[in-house]
Structure formats: C-alpha cells, structure tokens
Amino acid sequence: MEIEVDMDTAEKKKTDGSMNQRSRSYLFYLIIFMGMIAIMDSYLSLIETTAIPNVLRDYSVTDIEYSWLKALYFIPTVLIFLLNGLTDIIGRKNSLLILILLFGCASLGMVYATPSIHLYMVFFTIIIFATVSNMWTIPISEEAPAEKRAKYVSIAYFISLIPLQAIIPSVLSHLGLSWKWMYGVMFLFMIPVLVMWVFMKETCRYEVIKEERKLGKRKKHFYGIGVINRSDIKYILFSAVIWMCGLIVSMFVVWAGHYFIDIHGYTLDQWSLILLGSLLLMMVGAVVGGWTMDKIGRKTGLFIGCIGLGLSVGLIGLTPISIASIITIIIGFFGGFSYTWIVVYIPEIFPTERRGTCMGWTTTIARVSYVVGPAFAGIMLTVSPSMEWFWVAGGLFMLIPVILVLLVRPYETKTKELEVIEAQR
C-alpha cells in the first residue's frame, strides 16, 4: 500500500514536472544563474582570440607550432562524457558545481602556474575541457514551458555574450596587469556564481526520475550503458557532427586577432573594437535565433545560421582588410544565431533520464574537432601564411550541417513538451 502511494506521488510529480510548475520568479533566477555560468563558458572559449598574440610572443612559439600543440593537448578533452554524464548520476545541481569550480580554479592557475608553454597548455586544456559541456542548458530545458523553451535558453545564451572579452583586455592593459589576467578574472567572477548556486533547486524532472529509480520503475545506469537506444545513437551522431562543424569553424575564428594584429598591424584597441562589435551582434543573433526557432522551427533556424556563418567566414580572406573588419563583426550575428540551435535542440531531443549522458556522448564525439580543427588550421596556416585561403577553408565546413539536415530529416521539436519529444522522435 505504501509503495502504491509513493508511485502515485511520483506520477503526480511527473505531471507537475512536465507542466513546469516553477514560479516565474524562480525561472527568472534560473535564467540569470545559468546565464552567469554561460558567461564563464563563453568568455573562456573566446578570450583566446585576443590572447594568442601574447602567447606566441611570451612563449616564443610560431602560430603553426601553437596550432599543432593545441591539436596534441586537446586529445584528452574527448573524455567530456565523464563530466556531462554526472548530471544523470549525481544530479544537475551538483554537476554544475563541479563545472563552475573547473572554470574558476583553472583560470587562476593560468595566472600563477604557467611559466612554460606546456604548463600553459595543461591549464588551457582543463578550461577547454569544460567549455563545451553546455551543462547549463539542461536545467532551463527541463524547467521552461514548451512554447518558450527556445526563448528562455536563448536568453541565457544572450547573457553569456555580454562582451567582456572585448572590454577586459584593454582594461587590464591600462592597469598594467599581465595578459594572463584575461583568464584570471574568471576566478573572481566565480565567487558570486558560487553564491547563486546555493539557491538552485534540483530540476523537477530529475527528481521524478530519481524517485522512479528508487521505486524500480526505471533502470539505474552508468553513463548510459544498457539504456541508450537506437534513436539516442541516431541523434547523438547527428548532433555531434553538426556541433563538430561549428567547433571547427570556431577554431578558425579564434585566429582573427592574430590576423588583424600580427599580419595587418592593428593595435589591441582597434582589434578590441572589432571584437566588441562582433560580440554585440552575437547577442542579437542569439535572441533572433531563439525567436526564429520558436516561431518557424529548429531546422529553418539552423539553415539560416549555417549558411550565413559559412559565407561570412569565407569572405574574410577574399576582401580588403577594411571590409574584412566589417565582415568579422557580422560573423558575430550568424555565430550567435547558429549556436542557438546547439544550446536549444541538443538538450531537448534526448530523454530526461539520460539527457546528460547523451549530451556527454554527443560532446565527446564533437570534441574530435578539438584535434581536427587545430590540426587543419595548422595545415592552412602553412599553405596560406597570409591567411586568405585559411578563411575560405573554414567557411566551407558550414555546408556539412545543411547537407546533413536534408539527408537525416530530424524530428522537429518546436513548442513540444519534452515527454512528447521523447515518445515521438
């Protein structure tokens, strides 16, 4: 009798969870909190663009050597499934704490424990290991109303794009601080984020899954072994290839600071203005991308973002440098637009009980880009030292997602509850 009562309670919680009965104030807090974690993620992903000229100078390495070092050191990042999979084992909240500490502590290590290029690469690899987990998207996906899921996730993504990467380096330079504090500031930023973490609640959907496991209604699993099905594998591979292409292009785009500063003689302040413009447009792209995907679908949004990003990246090397600076700013819009698909679609397409695990395997496969991208960039820097064809090669990668969507015809998740997606995909 007691078991029946518990099962009825679980079913009630499941219904409440699917209806997202969180208060509006809590959802507002959750979006802001996830947005702050996403700021750490986005900032640490993009600050390398400005840091590269300093890395090459202080560690006396060439651009080609640095690119190949990245390809070598980033090999362990394919183990990202170990981090993402924790969300299904110890919960969303506890896993996010680990993510936050990885960001902050590794950032401090960059300042005080990197006297050589190899130690620099060790801490840089730890940072990069954490940046593509996108773990912060899961709580919003699970708590948001279906009709506003893309909007809410894109708002958190919008927050992450506050252009600190374009502001902080110039401030540090004027204060006379080492460029390594470009990374170190994220340790300071971590402190208020940890305070906000204290007030986070475990997601309703995860609590239901946790209770159903206790009652024996669902199988416990270790990183998806024994529960991942054929449909999961299909969407893991599909999502990973698209994510991989986006990451490879981002591996090319981080060389923009080197292109403008080292090859075309721009000053740090001049480059920072270009980066600021790009990041501001990326914020616009994130919002427009979320709105587009809620109104006319995920697939259409992905098409617009990929085609726009591919064309704009490819044109950098084929236009005069004054025009290239404008195009680099425009890249921000399409970069934000296309990445919205990743932060919206990938978390929602997988079942709740193994969402983190499936995202982990997706990110693991996508992490191949962290070896392929720098290696291919190194080849193109050798073939095209002045980087004209470097950009064309990078832009061509965005044709692959378009072709893949046409071939696979993925399930459209627009305005559907997560439980409906799980049953119908």
C-alpha positions in Angstrom: 0.0 0.0 0.0 2.9 2.3 0.9 4.5 1.6 -2.5 1.3 2.4 -4.3 1.1 5.8 -2.5 4.7 6.5 -3.4 4.1 5.6 -7.0 1.0 7.9 -7.2 3.2 10.7 -5.7 5.8 10.0 -8.4 3.2 10.2 -11.1 1.9 13.4 -9.8 5.4 14.9 -9.6 6.0 13.7 -13.2 2.9 15.5 -14.3 3.8 18.6 -12.4 7.4 18.4 -13.8 6.1 18.1 -17.4 3.9 21.2 -16.9 6.9 23.1 -15.4 5.2 24.4 -12.3 8.1 26.5 -11.1 7.2 30.1 -10.1 8.0 32.9 -12.5 10.5 34.4 -10.0 12.4 31.1 -9.8 12.5 30.8 -13.6 13.9 34.3 -13.8 16.6 33.4 -11.2 17.4 30.2 -13.0 17.9 32.0 -16.4 20.1 34.6 -14.7 22.1 32.0 -12.9 22.6 29.7 -15.9 23.4 32.8 -17.9 26.3 33.6 -15.5 27.7 30.1 -15.8 27.3 30.5 -19.6 29.3 33.8 -19.3 32.2 31.9 -17.8 31.8 29.3 -20.6 31.6 31.8 -23.5 34.3 34.2 -22.1 36.8 31.4 -21.6 36.0 30.0 -25.1 36.6 33.3 -26.9 39.2 35.2 -24.9 41.9 33.1 -26.7 41.2 35.2 -29.8 42.9 38.2 -28.0 45.4 36.1 -26.0 47.0 34.4 -29.0 49.4 37.2 -29.9 50.6 37.3 -26.3 51.0 33.5 -26.1 53.1 33.5 -29.3 55.3 36.3 -28.1 55.8 35.3 -24.4 56.4 31.6 -25.1 58.4 32.1 -28.3 56.3 29.8 -30.5 55.1 30.3 -34.0 51.4 30.3 -35.0 51.9 26.9 -36.7 53.6 25.4 -33.6 50.9 26.7 -31.3 48.1 25.2 -33.5 49.7 21.8 -33.5 50.3 22.0 -29.7 46.6 22.5 -29.3 45.8 19.5 -31.5 48.0 17.4 -29.3 47.0 18.7 -25.8 43.3 18.7 -26.6 43.1 14.9 -27.2 42.1 14.2 -23.6 39.1 16.6 -23.9 37.2 13.7 -25.7 36.6 12.4 -22.1 34.0 15.2 -21.7 31.3 12.5 -21.4 32.6 11.8 -17.9 31.6 15.4 -16.9 28.3 15.6 -18.7 27.3 12.1 -17.6 27.5 13.1 -14.0 24.3 15.1 -14.4 22.4 11.8 -14.6 24.3 10.2 -11.7 24.6 12.9 -9.1 22.1 15.4 -10.4 22.1 18.7 -12.3 22.9 20.9 -9.3 26.0 19.0 -8.0 27.4 18.6 -11.5 27.1 22.3 -12.2 29.2 23.0 -9.0 32.0 20.9 -10.5 31.8 22.8 -13.7 31.9 26.2 -12.0 35.0 25.1 -10.0 36.8 23.8 -13.1 36.3 27.2 -14.8 37.4 29.3 -11.9 40.3 27.3 -10.5 41.9 26.6 -13.9 41.6 30.3 -14.7 43.6 31.2 -11.6 46.1 28.5 -12.5 46.7 30.3 -15.8 47.9 33.4 -13.9 50.2 31.8 -11.3 51.3 28.4 -12.6 52.2 28.8 -16.3 55.9 29.7 -16.6 56.2 27.4 -19.7 54.1 26.8 -22.8 53.5 23.3 -21.7 52.1 24.3 -18.3 50.0 26.9 -20.1 48.6 24.2 -22.3 47.8 22.0 -19.4 45.6 24.7 -17.7 44.2 25.8 -21.1 43.2 22.2 -21.8 41.3 22.0 -18.5 39.4 25.1 -19.4 38.6 23.9 -22.8 37.6 20.5 -21.4 34.8 22.3 -19.5 33.7 24.9 -22.0 31.8 22.7 -24.5 29.8 20.7 -21.9 26.9 23.1 -22.3 25.6 21.7 -19.0 24.0 25.0 -18.1 21.3 24.4 -20.8 19.8 21.3 -19.1 18.1 23.0 -16.1 16.4 25.6 -18.3 15.3 23.0 -20.9 13.8 20.9 -18.1 12.0 23.7 -16.3 10.9 26.0 -19.1 7.4 25.8 -20.7 7.5 24.0 -24.0 6.3 27.0 -26.0 9.0 29.2 -24.5 11.9 26.8 -24.2 14.0 28.1 -27.1 13.3 31.7 -25.9 14.4 31.0 -22.3 17.5 29.1 -23.3 18.4 31.7 -25.9 18.1 34.4 -23.2 20.6 32.6 -21.0 22.8 32.3 -24.1 22.3 36.0 -24.8 23.5 36.8 -21.2 26.6 34.7 -21.9 27.5 37.0 -24.8 28.0 40.2 -22.8 31.2 41.4 -24.5 33.6 41.1 -21.6 36.2 39.6 -24.0 36.3 43.0 -25.8 36.4 45.1 -22.7 38.6 43.3 -20.1 41.8 43.0 -22.1 42.0 46.8 -22.7 41.2 47.5 -19.0 44.0 45.1 -17.9 46.4 46.7 -20.3 45.7 50.2 -19.0 46.1 48.9 -15.4 49.5 47.4 -16.3 48.4 43.8 -15.4 49.6 40.7 -17.1 47.6 39.5 -20.1 47.2 36.2 -18.2 44.6 38.0 -16.0 42.4 37.8 -19.1 41.8 34.3 -17.8 42.3 35.1 -14.1 39.3 37.4 -13.9 37.0 34.3 -14.2 38.3 33.2 -10.8 36.9 36.4 -9.3 33.7 36.1 -11.3 33.3 32.5 -9.9 32.7 33.8 -6.4 29.2 35.4 -7.0 28.3 32.5 -9.2 29.0 30.1 -6.3 26.8 32.2 -4.1 23.9 31.9 -6.6 24.5 28.1 -6.8 23.4 27.7 -3.2 19.9 28.8 -4.0 19.4 26.4 -7.0 16.9 23.6 -6.7 17.2 20.3 -8.5 15.0 20.1 -11.6 11.5 18.7 -11.2 12.1 16.2 -14.0 15.3 14.9 -12.5 13.7 14.5 -9.1 10.9 12.4 -10.7 13.5 10.2 -12.5 15.4 9.8 -9.3 12.3 8.7 -7.4 11.3 6.3 -10.1 14.7 4.7 -10.0 14.3 4.1 -6.2 10.9 2.5 -6.9 12.4 0.3 -9.6 10.3 1.8 -12.4 13.4 2.9 -14.2 16.8 1.2 -14.6 19.8 2.9 -13.0 22.6 3.3 -15.5 26.3 4.3 -15.5 27.0 6.7 -18.4 24.1 5.3 -20.4 25.3 1.7 -20.6 22.3 -0.5 -21.1 19.7 2.2 -21.6 20.8 4.2 -24.6 18.7 3.0 -27.6 18.9 3.3 -31.4 17.1 6.6 -31.5 19.6 8.1 -29.0 22.5 6.9 -31.1 21.0 8.5 -34.2 20.6 11.9 -32.6 24.0 11.6 -30.8 25.7 11.2 -34.1 23.6 13.7 -35.9 24.0 16.4 -33.3 27.7 15.7 -32.8 28.6 16.1 -36.5 26.8 19.5 -36.6 28.4 20.6 -33.4 31.7 19.4 -34.6 31.5 21.6 -37.7 30.6 24.6 -35.6 33.5 24.0 -33.3 36.0 23.6 -36.2 34.9 26.9 -37.6 35.3 28.4 -34.1 38.9 27.0 -34.1 39.5 29.1 -37.2 37.7 32.2 -36.0 39.9 32.4 -32.8 42.8 33.3 -35.2 41.1 36.6 -36.1 43.0 38.5 -33.5 46.3 37.2 -34.9 45.1 38.0 -38.5 44.3 41.6 -37.6 47.1 42.4 -35.1 50.1 40.3 -36.2 49.5 40.2 -40.0 47.7 43.6 -40.7 49.2 45.7 -37.9 46.1 46.5 -35.9 46.5 47.7 -32.3 44.9 45.9 -29.3 42.4 48.7 -29.0 41.5 48.6 -32.7 41.0 44.8 -32.6 39.0 45.1 -29.3 36.5 47.4 -31.1 36.1 44.8 -33.9 35.6 42.1 -31.3 33.2 44.3 -29.3 31.0 44.8 -32.5 31.1 41.1 -33.2 30.1 40.1 -29.7 27.3 42.7 -29.6 25.9 41.3 -32.9 26.3 37.8 -31.5 23.9 38.8 -28.7 21.4 40.0 -31.3 21.9 36.8 -33.2 21.2 34.7 -30.1 17.9 36.4 -29.4 16.8 36.4 -33.1 17.9 32.7 -33.3 15.8 31.8 -30.3 12.7 33.7 -31.6 13.1 32.1 -35.1 13.3 28.6 -33.7 10.2 29.1 -31.6 8.2 30.6 -34.4 9.3 28.8 -37.6 11.2 25.8 -36.4 14.6 24.5 -35.4 15.6 23.3 -38.9 15.0 26.6 -40.6 16.9 28.4 -37.9 19.9 26.1 -38.4 19.8 26.6 -42.1 19.9 30.4 -41.8 22.7 30.4 -39.2 25.0 27.9 -41.0 24.7 29.5 -44.5 25.3 33.0 -43.0 28.2 31.9 -40.9 29.9 29.9 -43.7 29.6 32.8 -46.2 30.9 35.5 -43.8 33.9 33.5 -42.5 34.9 32.6 -46.1 34.8 36.2 -47.2 37.3 37.5 -44.7 40.2 36.4 -46.8 38.7 37.5 -50.1 38.1 41.1 -49.2 40.2 44.2 -48.4 41.1 44.4 -44.7 38.8 47.3 -44.1 35.9 45.3 -45.5 37.1 42.2 -43.7 36.8 44.0 -40.3 33.1 44.7 -41.1 32.6 41.1 -42.1 34.2 39.9 -38.9 31.7 41.9 -36.9 28.8 40.3 -39.0 30.2 36.9 -38.2 29.1 37.5 -34.6 25.4 37.6 -35.6 25.5 34.4 -37.6 27.7 32.7 -35.0 25.2 33.5 -32.2 22.3 32.6 -34.5 23.7 29.1 -35.4 24.9 28.3 -31.9 21.4 28.8 -30.6 20.4 25.6 -32.3 23.0 23.7 -30.4 22.0 25.1 -27.0 18.3 24.6 -27.7 17.9 21.4 -29.8 20.5 19.1 -28.4 19.3 19.2 -24.7 15.6 18.8 -25.7 16.0 15.9 -28.2 17.2 13.4 -25.5 15.1 11.7 -22.8 15.3 13.2 -19.3 16.6 10.1 -17.6 19.7 10.1 -19.8 19.8 13.7 -21.1 23.2 14.5 -19.5 24.7 11.2 -20.6 23.5 11.5 -24.2 24.8 15.1 -24.3 28.1 13.8 -22.8 28.5 11.3 -25.7 27.5 14.0 -28.2 30.1 16.4 -26.8 32.7 13.6 -26.7 32.3 12.9 -30.4 32.1 16.6 -31.2 35.4 17.0 -29.3 37.2 15.3 -32.2 37.0 18.9 -33.6 39.4 20.0 -30.9 42.1 17.8 -32.6 40.9 18.1 -36.2 40.3 21.9 -36.0 43.7 23.0 -34.8 45.5 20.4 -37.0 43.6 21.6 -40.1 44.2 25.2 -39.1 47.9 24.4 -38.8 47.9 23.0 -42.3 46.1 26.0 -43.7 48.5 28.4 -41.9 51.3 26.5 -43.6 49.6 26.5 -47.0 48.4 30.1 -46.7 50.7 32.2 -44.4 48.9 35.4 -45.2 45.6 33.5 -44.4 43.5 34.4 -47.4 42.6 30.7 -48.1 42.6 29.9 -44.4 39.3 31.6 -44.1 37.7 30.1 -47.2 38.6 26.6 -45.9 37.0 27.4 -42.5 33.8 28.7 -44.1 33.3 25.6 -46.2 32.7 23.4 -43.1 29.3 25.0 -42.6 28.0 23.3 -45.7 28.1 20.0 -43.9 25.3 20.7 -41.4 23.0 21.9 -44.2 23.6 18.7 -46.2 23.2 16.5 -43.1 19.8 18.0 -42.1 18.5 17.5 -45.7 19.6 13.8 -45.6 18.6 12.9 -42.0 15.3 15.0 -41.7 15.5 15.3 -37.9 12.4 15.4 -35.7 11.0 19.0 -35.3 10.8 19.8 -31.6 9.2 23.3 -31.8 6.7 24.0 -29.0 6.5 20.3 -27.9 6.8 19.1 -24.3 9.9 17.0 -23.6 7.8 14.0 -22.8 6.1 14.3 -26.3 9.5 14.6 -27.9 10.8 11.5 -26.1 7.8 9.5 -27.3 7.6 10.7 -30.9 11.1 11.4 -32.1 
